[in-house]
């Protein structure tokens, strides 16, 4: 029995490629929206979590679990939404 994992295959159908492309573009638009409202979020919801999907803020909460639950209740996979932590004032992260 081989222990090698099968390599991921690219989508077989052109529609899958187009859907993946559209999903990535939508994610990019959602992240851009997050960036444009970040200062407001930081003021109103410091140290919270936010989820954004298709240009709409789905949930803001102090708990990432509740933010993810809100997405899932609406049938949205967290993998397809922007889920970000809102840094508290004065906190700087160096990378």
C-alpha positions, -999 to 999 in steps of 0.1 A, spaced: 0 0 0 14 34 -11 16 62 14 19 88 -13 -9 114 -15 -26 120 -48 -17 153 -64 -44 178 -66 -58 180 -101 -68 213 -118 -105 216 -125 -116 195 -155 -144 218 -166 -139 254 -179 -168 265 -158 -149 254 -127 -119 276 -137 -142 306 -144 -160 301 -111 -127 299 -92 -115 330 -110 -147 349 -100 -145 336 -64 -109 350 -62 -119 383 -77 -149 386 -52 -125 378 -23 -102 405 -35 -131 430 -37 -143 420 -2 -108 424 12 -105 459 -4 -138 468 12 -125 456 46 -94 479 41 -116 509 33 -138 505 65 -109 493 87 -104 526 106 -142 528 114 -141 492 125 -110 499 147 -128 528 164 -162 510 168 -151 474 174 -115 473 187 -102 438 193 -132 423 175 -137 400 145 -154 408 113 -167 388 84 -174 402 49 -190 384 20 -200 399 -13 -195 434 -1 -216 430 30 -205 429 66 -220 396 78 -210 397 114 -189 416 139 -182 401 173 -156 397 200 -156 359 193 -143 344 160 -165 314 167 -196 335 167 -185 353 135 -179 319 118 -213 306 131 -230 337 116 -215 329 82 -224 292 84 -260 300 94 -263 319 62 -248 290 42 -215 308 36 -183 289 38 -158 308 60 -132 298 33 -150 321 8 -154 351 31 -130 377 45 -127 370 82 -103 394 100 -93 404 134 -96 441 142 -66 452 162 -71 472 194 -58 508 194 -21 511 199 -13 475 190 13 473 162 23 440 146 58 439 130 64 412 104 
